[in-house]
Amino acid sequence: MRKTTGWISVLLAALLAGCGGGNGSGGNGELTPQLLPVKGASANTNFSFDISAVMGNRYYFTDRTNAAVDVFDTKTGAQVAQIKGTGALAFAGQGASNGTSGPDGINPVGNLLYVGDVNSVKIVDPATNTVVKSITVGNENVRADEGCVDSVHNLYMVATPEAATPYMTLINTQTQAVVAKVTFTDRSGNPSAGLEACEYDPNTDAFYLNNDGTTANPHGELTALSGASVRAIANGATVNYTNLAGTRSYGLGNCDPTGLALGPDNDIAVNCREATPDALLELLIMDRTNGTVLANLNAGGGDQLWYAPERNRYYNAASRWTASGKSSGAGCTSASPCVPRLISIDAGKRRFAGMADTGNNAHSVASDPATSNIFVPISSDTAPAGCPTCKRGTAGLLMFTPPLDGL
């Protein structure tokens, strides 16, 4: 049984932060973010967005409502662009579900951005703020979601989680061509329940990814794919992950994993968003070489997880955090409302560091290493439903400038 270290501190911090629209930072003093306007988002907008990234002095996040990538200056907080393609280069926008919407994941790849979209990965040139290419990765009319890059060997890997059999597509970043695919059917012959965030670690030469569920681990596992085995796949071939030499999988208990971040030394942090009502919302810190759980904190409930090496902090956009620190189930409800928080974890000490109020559906986070500014998009107070205490007034982008002893 895993230890639940630090959860009492997190619950006390949640009480200090309050259940309403205050700006407590978990006992580290007041931390009031700046609410920045986003073109095409307002007080009445059920703002649909996904993952974010920082590149140079720009913060980028994927905006499905406006079928765009939104661009902000990391120092001033000003929106400097809203990148939209046209024709075959246009993003899908908001569909009937998140699985049929885009843009989704976003990754800096050299001096470009690779952006997941329905059936494709779009390539964005930040120098001109234009979509310059679309790479087809599927024909199921579902999204290519989150990705990760091996810059040493010029490979980009992106997940298609809503396919009948989920798969990862490998793209050569020099030729910008699809070179192979990895499918996810477990050893019992059942397809994965989905695929979430991934990271490439050059030190262990492995791709790490959150697998939503297998027969052996129905609430998720951390899977590590050998980089050498991935590169050995024949050009144009499709291989199941269980057939790749050196594949490692570690069960995550009742986690239902989402975000993933490589930390210091051999640490890797896994964000859990438990769907089991009243389960503790957990964040696991593991040894990525052997799967040992080094810390289990009651600090989960989010989607994107970000590691800031300059401050040695993990940041969790805990959109489904609750006042009790326990899961409300599959989503936020009036009976078990969410009180979204930005949660900070001291990566060196593997313990809770602070938290602050965010806003409705605030599941995406990234920080700028030069300024330490932290960016969190939010939807309007009332849409989607489930956050009756959210009081930001409008959809937009929160910019936190943390004090040295705060987040």
Backbone hydrogen bonds in HBPLUS format (Angstrom, degrees):
<---DONOR---> <-ACCEPTOR-->    atom                        ^
c    i                          cat <-CA-CA->   ^        H-A-AA   ^      H-
h    n   atom  resd res      DA  || num        DHA   H-A  angle D-A-AA Bond
n    s   type  num  typ     dist DA aas  dist angle  dist       angle   num
A0010-VAL N   A0006-GLY O   3.27 MM   4  6.55 152.1  2.35 145.2 152.6     1
A0011-LEU N   A0007-TRP O   2.98 MM   4  6.23 158.5  2.02 150.6 155.7     2
A0012-LEU N   A0008-ILE O   2.98 MM   4  6.22 161.2  2.01 152.4 157.2     3
A0013-ALA N   A0009-SER O   2.93 MM   4  6.09 152.8  2.00 142.1 150.3     4
A0014-ALA N   A0010-VAL O   2.85 MM   4  6.12 147.0  1.96 144.4 153.8     5
A0015-LEU N   A0011-LEU O   3.08 MM   4  6.40 149.0  2.18 144.5 151.9     6
A0016-LEU N   A0012-LEU O   2.97 MM   4  6.30 154.0  2.04 147.1 154.5     7
A0017-ALA N   A0013-ALA O   2.84 MM   4  6.05 151.3  1.92 146.9 155.2     8
A0018-GLY N   A0014-ALA O   3.04 MM   4  6.22 128.6  2.31 134.3 147.1     9
A0018-GLY N   A0015-LEU O   3.18 MM   3  5.07 132.9  2.41  90.4 103.3    10
A0031-LEU N   A0023-ASN O   3.18 MM   8  5.70 165.7  2.21 156.5 160.4    11
A0355-MET N   A0025-SER O   3.34 MM 330  4.65 157.3  2.39  90.9  95.5    12
A0034-GLN N   A0399-MET O   2.94 MM 365  5.10 166.8  1.96 142.1 140.7    13
A0399-MET N   A0034-GLN O   2.85 MM 365  5.10 153.1  1.92 144.6 153.6    14
A0036-LEU N   A0397-LEU O   2.66 MM 361  4.97 174.2  1.67 157.1 156.4    15
A0397-LEU N   A0036-LEU O   2.95 MM 361  4.97 160.2  1.99 146.3 151.3    16
A0041-ALA N   A0038-VAL O   3.03 MM   3  5.51 145.1  2.15 148.3 142.4    17
A0045-THR N   A0042-SER O   3.19 MM   3  5.17 169.1  2.21 107.9 110.5    18
A0395-ALA N   A0042-SER O   3.11 MM 353  5.17 163.1  2.14 105.7 111.1    19
A0380-SER N   A0045-THR O   3.37 MM 335  5.75 149.9  2.47 172.7 174.4    20
A0064-ARG N   A0048-SER O   2.86 MM  16  5.36 129.5  2.12 133.5 147.7    21
A0065-THR N   A0048-SER O   3.19 MM  17  5.27 147.6  2.30 149.3 144.5    22
A0050-ASP N   A0062-THR O   2.93 MM  12  5.39 152.1  2.01 145.3 148.9    23
A0062-THR N   A0051-ILE O   3.11 MM  11  5.87 160.2  2.15 157.1 161.4    24
A0053-ALA N   A0060-TYR O   2.88 MM   7  5.32 149.8  1.97 150.7 156.5    25
A0060-TYR N   A0053-ALA O   2.82 MM   7  5.32 174.1  1.83 167.8 168.6    26
A0055-MET N   A0058-ARG O   2.97 MM   3  5.50 163.2  2.00 158.1 163.7    27
A0058-ARG N   A0055-MET O   3.13 MM   3  5.50 149.8  2.22 123.0 132.2    28
A0074-THR N   A0057-ASN O   3.08 MM  17  5.36 172.0  2.09 127.0 128.9    29
A0059-TYR N   A0072-PHE O   2.83 MM  13  5.10 161.2  1.86 148.4 154.7    30
A0072-PHE N   A0059-TYR O   2.89 MM  13  5.10 156.4  1.95 148.0 155.1    31
A0061-PHE N   A0070-ASP O   3.11 MM   9  5.47 150.4  2.21 143.7 151.9    32
A0070-ASP N   A0061-PHE O   2.94 MM   9  5.47 157.0  1.99 168.1 162.2    33
A0063-ASP N   A0068-ALA O   2.82 MM   5  5.16 167.0  1.84 164.4 163.0    34
A0068-ALA N   A0063-ASP O   2.90 MM   5  5.16 166.7  1.92 151.1 155.3    35
A0067-ALA N   A0064-ARG O   3.27 MM   3  4.66 155.6  2.33  90.5  97.6    36
A0069-VAL N   A0083-ILE O   2.96 MM  14  4.98 146.4  2.07 132.4 143.1    37
A0083-ILE N   A0069-VAL O   2.79 MM  14  4.98 156.0  1.84 155.5 148.3    38
A0071-VAL N   A0081-ALA O   2.99 MM  10  5.05 162.4  2.02 151.0 145.2    39
A0080-VAL N   A0071-VAL O   2.85 MM   9  5.72 147.1  1.96 136.3 147.1    40
A0073-ASP N   A0078-ALA O   2.86 MM   5  5.40 160.2  1.90 153.7 158.2    41
A0077-GLY N   A0073-ASP O   2.88 MM   4  5.10 144.9  2.00 135.6 145.2    42
A0089-LEU N   A0086-THR O   2.91 MM   3  5.11 149.6  2.00 136.4 132.3    43
A0090-ALA N   A0087-GLY O   3.16 MM   3  5.46 167.6  2.17 113.3 115.7    44
A0093-GLY N   A0102-GLY O   2.66 MM   9  5.04 134.1  1.86 135.1 145.7    45
A0102-GLY N   A0093-GLY O   3.10 MM   9  5.04 153.9  2.17 123.5 131.6    46
A0100-THR N   A0097-SER O   3.08 MM   3  5.45 155.2  2.14 109.1 116.5    47
A0101-SER N   A0098-ASN O   3.17 MM   3  5.02 155.9  2.23 113.8 111.1    48
A0143-ARG N   A0099-GLY O   2.91 MM  44  5.62 149.6  2.01 152.1 156.3    49
A0104-ASP N   A0116-GLY O   2.86 MM  12  5.12 150.0  1.95 142.0 144.6    50
A0105-GLY N   A0145-ASP O   3.20 MM  40  5.14 131.2  2.45 109.1 114.1    51
A0116-GLY N   A0105-GLY O   2.92 MM  11  5.06 151.3  2.00 132.5 141.9    52
A0107-ASN N   A0114-TYR O   2.92 MM   7  5.29 151.2  2.01 147.3 156.5    53
A0114-TYR N   A0107-ASN O   2.87 MM   7  5.29 166.0  1.89 157.5 158.7    54
A0109-VAL N   A0112-LEU O   2.82 MM   3  5.24 171.7  1.83 141.3 143.8    55
A0112-LEU N   A0109-VAL O   3.02 MM   3  5.24 160.8  2.06 124.0 128.9    56
A0113-LEU N   A0124-VAL O   2.96 MM  11  5.01 154.0  2.03 148.7 153.0    57
A0124-VAL N   A0113-LEU O   2.84 MM  11  5.01 168.1  1.85 151.5 155.7    58
A0115-VAL N   A0122-LYS O   2.82 MM   7  5.08 162.6  1.85 158.1 162.2    59
A0122-LYS N   A0115-VAL O   2.78 MM   7  5.08 157.4  1.83 159.9 154.9    60
A0117-ASP N   A0120-SER O   2.85 MM   3  5.18 145.9  1.96 166.8 155.4    61
A0120-SER N   A0117-ASP O   3.28 MM   3  5.18 160.8  2.32 107.8 112.8    62
A0144-ALA N   A0117-ASP O   2.81 MM  27  5.30 155.5  1.86 131.3 137.7    63
A0119-ASN N   A0142-VAL O   2.90 MM  23  5.90 157.1  1.96 150.8 147.5    64
A0137-VAL N   A0119-ASN O   2.90 MM  18  5.63 166.5  1.91 133.7 138.3    65
A0121-VAL N   A0135-ILE O   2.88 MM  14  5.14 149.1  1.97 141.1 151.2    66
A0135-ILE N   A0121-VAL O   2.83 MM  14  5.14 169.3  1.84 148.7 152.4    67
A0123-ILE N   A0133-LYS O   2.83 MM  10  5.13 164.2  1.86 148.1 149.9    68
A0132-VAL N   A0123-ILE O   2.79 MM   9  5.76 154.8  1.85 159.3 168.0    69
A0125-ASP N   A0130-THR O   2.88 MM   5  5.56 163.6  1.91 167.7 170.6    70
A0128-THR N   A0125-ASP O   3.22 MM   3  5.76 143.2  2.36 111.9 120.0    71
A0129-ASN N   A0125-ASP O   2.79 MM   4  5.65 123.2  2.12 143.8 161.0    72
A0130-THR N   A0125-ASP O   3.37 MM   5  5.56 153.2  2.45 138.4 142.7    73
A0145-ASP N   A0159-ALA O   2.69 MM  14  5.47 151.2  1.77 161.2 168.7    74
A0159-ALA N   A0146-GLU O   3.00 MM  13  5.76 165.1  2.02 153.3 155.7    75
A0148-CYS N   A0157-MET O   2.83 MM   9  5.43 145.5  1.95 151.0 162.2    76
A0157-MET N   A0148-CYS O   2.88 MM   9  5.43 171.8  1.89 167.1 169.9    77
A0150-ASP N   A0155-LEU O   2.75 MM   5  5.08 172.1  1.75 162.5 165.2    78
A0154-ASN N   A0150-ASP O   2.93 MM   4  5.79 105.6  2.50 138.5 156.9    79
A0155-LEU N   A0150-ASP O   3.03 MM   5  5.08 162.9  2.06 141.2 145.2    80
A0173-THR N   A0154-ASN O   3.00 MM  19  5.18 162.2  2.03 124.9 130.2    81
A0156-TYR N   A0171-ILE O   2.87 MM  15  5.05 152.4  1.94 147.0 155.4    82
A0171-ILE N   A0156-TYR O   2.79 MM  15  5.05 159.5  1.84 151.2 157.8    83
A0158-VAL N   A0169-THR O   3.05 MM  11  5.37 152.1  2.13 141.4 150.1    84
A0169-THR N   A0158-VAL O   2.83 MM  11  5.37 159.1  1.87 153.4 157.1    85
A0160-THR N   A0167-TYR O   2.78 MM   7  5.45 151.7  1.86 168.3 175.5    86
A0184-PHE N   A0166-PRO O   2.96 MM  18  5.64 138.1  2.14 174.0 163.8    87
A0168-MET N   A0182-VAL O   2.75 MM  14  5.09 158.0  1.80 148.2 155.5    88
A0182-VAL N   A0168-MET O   2.84 MM  14  5.09 160.5  1.88 149.3 155.6    89
A0170-LEU N   A0180-ALA O   2.90 MM  10  5.23 174.2  1.90 153.4 151.4    90
A0179-VAL N   A0170-LEU O   2.86 MM   9  5.73 167.2  1.87 150.8 154.8    91
A0172-ASN N   A0177-ALA O   2.94 MM   5  5.55 162.2  1.97 162.8 158.3    92
A0176-GLN N   A0172-ASN O   2.65 MM   4  5.28 132.2  1.87 143.7 158.5    93
A0236-GLY N   A0179-VAL O   2.60 MM  57  5.19 167.9  1.62 142.5 145.8    94
A0181-LYS N   A0237-ALA O   3.06 MM  56  6.55 148.0  2.16 149.9 156.1    95
A0239-VAL N   A0181-LYS O   3.00 MM  58  6.44 158.3  2.04 154.3 155.5    96
A0183-THR N   A0239-VAL O   3.01 MM  56  6.19 146.1  2.12 126.1 136.7    97
A0241-TYR N   A0183-THR O   2.96 MM  58  6.06 157.5  2.01 162.4 161.5    98
A0192-SER N   A0184-PHE O   2.86 MM   8  5.60 154.8  1.92 162.1 155.7    99
A0186-ASP N   A0190-ASN O   2.73 MM   4  5.43 160.1  1.77 159.1 152.2   100
A0189-GLY N   A0186-ASP O   2.92 MM   3  5.37 162.9  1.95 117.4 121.6   101
A0193-ALA N   A0213-GLY O   2.96 MM  20  4.79 153.8  2.03 134.3 140.3   102
A0212-ASP N   A0194-GLY O   2.85 MM  18  4.89 160.8  1.88 133.8 137.3   103
A0196-GLU N   A0210-ASN O   2.86 MM  14  5.12 161.2  1.89 161.3 162.2   104
A0197-ALA N   A0258-THR O   3.43 MM  61  6.32 163.7  2.46 148.6 152.8   105
A0210-ASN N   A0197-ALA O   3.04 MM  13  5.80 157.6  2.09 165.8 173.0   106
A0199-GLU N   A0208-TYR O   2.78 MM   9  5.23 150.3  1.87 148.8 157.7   107
A0208-TYR N   A0199-GLU O   2.72 MM   9  5.23 170.1  1.73 169.6 168.1   108
A0201-ASP N   A0206-ALA O   2.93 MM   5  5.55 168.1  1.95 162.1 165.2   109
A0205-ASP N   A0201-ASP O   2.86 MM   4  5.61 115.3  2.28 137.7 156.1   110
A0206-ALA N   A0201-ASP O   3.25 MM   5  5.55 152.8  2.32 140.4 147.5   111
A0227-GLY N   A0205-ASP O   2.80 MM  22  5.11 159.5  1.84 142.9 137.9   112
A0207-PHE N   A0225-LEU O   2.90 MM  18  5.05 157.9  1.95 147.3 151.6   113
A0225-LEU N   A0207-PHE O   2.78 MM  18  5.05 163.8  1.81 148.7 152.5   114
A0209-LEU N   A0223-THR O   2.88 MM  14  5.39 152.6  1.96 152.8 161.4   115
A0223-THR N   A0209-LEU O   2.92 MM  14  5.39 173.5  1.93 165.4 164.5   116
A0211-ASN N   A0221-GLU O   2.89 MM  10  5.29 170.2  1.90 176.3 173.0   117
A0221-GLU N   A0211-ASN O   2.97 MM  10  5.29 153.2  2.05 145.1 153.0   118
A0214-THR N   A0217-ASN O   2.96 MM   3  4.94 162.7  1.99 110.5 116.1   119
A0220-GLY N   A0217-ASN O   2.98 MM   3  5.42 153.1  2.05 124.9 123.2   120
A0256-ASP N   A0219-HIS O   2.75 MM  37  4.83 162.1  1.78 148.2 146.4   121
A0252-LEU N   A0220-GLY O   3.08 MM  32  5.64 154.5  2.15 150.5 142.4   122
A0222-LEU N   A0250-TYR O   2.83 MM  28  5.11 157.1  1.88 150.9 151.1   123
A0250-TYR N   A0222-LEU O   2.80 MM  28  5.11 155.5  1.86 143.3 151.8   124
A0224-ALA N   A0248-ARG O   2.69 MM  24  5.03 166.5  1.70 155.4 158.8   125
A0248-ARG N   A0224-ALA O   2.93 MM  24  5.03 163.4  1.96 146.5 152.0   126
A0230-VAL N   A0226-SER O   2.97 MM   4  6.26 155.0  2.03 151.4 158.8   127
A0231-ARG N   A0227-GLY O   2.94 MM   4  6.17 161.3  1.98 151.4 156.0   128
A0232-ALA N   A0228-ALA O   3.06 MM   4  6.17 127.0  2.35 133.5 147.0   129
A0233-ILE N   A0230-VAL O   3.25 MM   3  5.61 164.9  2.27 109.4 114.0   130
A0237-ALA N   A0234-ALA O   2.96 MM   3  5.37 162.8  1.99 138.9 138.6   131
A0243-ASN N   A0240-ASN O   2.93 MM   3  5.54 156.1  1.98 118.2 126.0   132
A0244-LEU N   A0241-TYR O   3.21 MM   3  5.39 167.3  2.22 109.0 112.1   133
A0247-THR N   A0244-LEU O   3.31 MM   3  5.94 148.8  2.42 142.3 138.8   134
A0273-ARG N   A0255-CYS O   3.17 MM  18  6.35 124.8  2.49 145.9 158.1   135
A0273-ARG N   A0256-ASP O   3.10 MM  17  5.51 156.6  2.16 128.4 135.3   136
A0258-THR N   A0271-ASN O   2.84 MM  13  5.51 152.3  1.92 162.1 164.3   137
A0259-GLY N   A0303-ASP O   2.93 MM  44  5.12 107.8  2.47 141.0 145.7   138
A0271-ASN N   A0259-GLY O   2.92 MM  12  4.91 178.6  1.92 138.9 139.4   139
A0261-ALA N   A0269-ALA O   3.02 MM   8  5.24 151.4  2.11 147.1 151.3   140
A0269-ALA N   A0261-ALA O   2.82 MM   8  5.24 169.7  1.83 162.2 162.5   141
A0263-GLY N   A0267-ASP O   2.94 MM   4  4.93 162.0  1.97 126.8 129.7   142
A0267-ASP N   A0264-PRO O   2.94 MM   3  5.65 162.4  1.97 146.8 148.6   143
A0288-ARG N   A0266-ASN O   2.79 MM  22  5.64 174.6  1.80 171.4 169.5   144
A0268-ILE N   A0286-MET O   2.87 MM  18  5.28 139.2  2.03 146.9 155.2   145
A0286-MET N   A0268-ILE O   2.80 MM  18  5.28 172.6  1.81 156.5 157.2   146
A0270-VAL N   A0284-LEU O   2.74 MM  14  5.11 160.7  1.78 153.2 159.9   147
A0284-LEU N   A0270-VAL O   2.96 MM  14  5.11 154.4  2.03 154.1 154.6   148
A0272-CYS N   A0282-GLU O   3.10 MM  10  5.36 146.8  2.22 155.6 156.4   149
A0301-GLY N   A0272-CYS O   2.74 MM  29  5.96 174.4  1.75 169.4 167.6   150
A0279-ALA N   A0276-THR O   3.11 MM   3  5.64 157.0  2.17 139.6 138.8   151
A0278-ASP N   A0327-SER O   2.87 MM  49  4.87 169.9  1.88 140.6 137.4   152
A0327-SER N   A0279-ALA O   2.70 MM  48  5.28 160.5  1.73 152.2 158.0   153
A0281-LEU N   A0325-GLY O   3.09 MM  44  5.97 168.2  2.10 153.7 150.7   154
A0300-GLY N   A0281-LEU O   3.11 MM  19  4.60 166.4  2.13 101.4 100.1   155
A0283-LEU N   A0297-LEU O   2.74 MM  14  5.16 138.8  1.90 149.5 159.5   156
A0297-LEU N   A0283-LEU O   2.93 MM  14  5.16 168.3  1.95 156.2 152.8   157
A0285-ILE N   A0295-ALA O   2.91 MM  10  5.11 166.6  1.92 153.5 153.5   158
A0294-LEU N   A0285-ILE O   2.70 MM   9  5.53 148.8  1.79 148.7 159.6   159
A0295-ALA N   A0285-ILE O   3.16 MM  10  5.11 145.4  2.29 142.7 142.5   160
A0287-ASP N   A0292-THR O   2.82 MM   5  5.23 150.4  1.91 147.1 157.2   161
A0290-ASN N   A0287-ASP O   3.27 MM   3  5.85 148.6  2.38 112.4 119.6   162
A0291-GLY N   A0287-ASP O   2.75 MM   4  5.26 145.7  1.86 165.1 167.9   163
A0320-ARG N   A0301-GLY O   2.82 MM  19  4.85 156.1  1.87 165.8 164.5   164
A0304-GLN N   A0363-HIS O   2.99 MM  59  6.15 164.7  2.02 169.2 164.1   165
A0317-ALA N   A0304-GLN O   3.41 MM  13  6.07 176.3  2.42 175.7 176.7   166
A0306-TRP N   A0315-TYR O   2.91 MM   9  5.05 165.7  1.93 146.6 151.4   167
A0315-TYR N   A0306-TRP O   2.69 MM   9  5.05 155.2  1.75 149.4 157.8   168
A0308-ALA N   A0313-ARG O   2.76 MM   5  5.28 170.7  1.77 166.5 169.6   169
A0311-ARG N   A0308-ALA O   3.16 MM   3  5.70 149.6  2.25 114.2 122.1   170
A0312-ASN N   A0308-ALA O   2.80 MM   4  5.64 116.2  2.21 141.3 159.2   171
A0313-ARG N   A0308-ALA O   3.23 MM   5  5.28 157.6  2.28 134.4 138.8   172
A0347-ALA N   A0312-ASN O   3.00 MM  35  5.45 155.0  2.06 138.2 142.0   173
A0314-TYR N   A0345-ILE O   2.96 MM  31  5.02 158.3  2.01 141.9 149.0   174
A0345-ILE N   A0314-TYR O   2.92 MM  31  5.02 157.5  1.97 147.5 151.8   175
A0316-ASN N   A0343-ILE O   2.86 MM  27  5.09 164.3  1.89 151.7 156.9   176
A0318-ALA N   A0316-ASN O   3.06 MM   2  5.50 120.3  2.43 106.9  90.6   177
A0343-ILE N   A0316-ASN O   3.01 MM  27  5.09 168.5  2.02 149.3 150.7   178
A0319-SER N   A0317-ALA O   2.99 MM   2  5.85 128.0  2.27 109.8  94.6   179
A0318-ALA N   A0341-ARG O   2.90 MM  23  5.22 134.2  2.11 166.4 178.0   180
A0321-TRP N   A0318-ALA O   3.32 MM   3  5.36 160.0  2.37 110.2 108.4   181
A0341-ARG N   A0318-ALA O   3.11 MM  23  5.22 158.0  2.16 130.2 134.1   182
A0339-VAL N   A0321-TRP O   2.71 MM  18  5.56 167.9  1.73 148.9 153.2   183
A0325-GLY N   A0322-THR O   3.01 MM   3  5.10 147.5  2.12 102.7 112.8   184
A0333-THR N   A0336-SER O   3.39 MM   3  5.05 176.1  2.39 115.7 114.8   185
A0338-CYS N   A0386-GLY O   3.02 MM  48  6.22 167.5  2.04 170.0 171.7   186
A0358-THR N   A0340-PRO O   3.31 MM  18  5.69 149.1  2.41 132.3 127.1   187
A0342-LEU N   A0356-ALA O   2.83 MM  14  5.25 160.2  1.87 153.9 160.7   188
A0356-ALA N   A0342-LEU O   3.00 MM  14  5.25 140.1  2.17 134.9 147.1   189
A0344-SER N   A0354-GLY O   2.78 MM  10  5.11 172.3  1.78 158.5 156.3   190
A0353-ALA N   A0344-SER O   2.80 MM   9  5.24 159.4  1.85 149.7 142.5   191
A0354-GLY N   A0344-SER O   3.37 MM  10  5.11 147.3  2.49 132.6 127.9   192
A0346-ASP N   A0351-ARG O   2.75 MM   5  5.35 153.1  1.82 177.5 168.8   193
A0350-ARG N   A0346-ASP O   2.71 MM   4  5.45 119.2  2.08 139.3 156.2   194
A0351-ARG N   A0346-ASP O   3.23 MM   5  5.35 146.9  2.35 134.4 142.7   195
A0362-ALA N   A0359-GLY O   3.27 MM   3  5.63 139.8  2.45 143.6 135.4   196
A0379-SER N   A0360-ASN O   2.88 MM  19  5.27 176.4  1.88 151.3 152.5   197
A0363-HIS N   A0361-ASN O   2.94 MM   2  5.74 118.3  2.33 115.3  98.5   198
A0366-ALA N   A0375-PHE O   3.27 MM   9  5.53 144.4  2.40 142.4 151.2   199
A0375-PHE N   A0366-ALA O   2.85 MM   9  5.53 172.0  1.86 169.7 172.1   200
A0368-ASP N   A0373-ASN O   2.88 MM   5  5.48 157.6  1.93 157.9 165.5   201
A0372-SER N   A0368-ASP O   2.77 MM   4  5.15 145.4  1.89 154.9 163.6   202
A0374-ILE N   A0400-PHE O   2.85 MM  26  4.95 159.6  1.89 143.0 150.1   203
A0400-PHE N   A0374-ILE O   2.78 MM  26  4.95 162.9  1.81 152.3 155.7   204
A0376-VAL N   A0398-LEU O   2.94 MM  22  5.07 157.5  1.99 144.5 150.3   205
A0398-LEU N   A0376-VAL O   2.86 MM  22  5.07 171.9  1.87 138.9 139.2   206
A0378-ILE N   A0396-GLY O   2.92 MM  18  5.53 164.3  1.95 152.2 151.3   207
A0396-GLY N   A0378-ILE O   3.16 MM  18  5.53 159.9  2.20 134.8 138.7   208
A0390-CYS N   A0387-CYS O   3.11 MM   3  5.55 166.7  2.13 117.2 121.5   209
A0406-GLY N   A0403-PRO O   3.01 MM   3  5.01 164.6  2.03 108.8 112.8   210
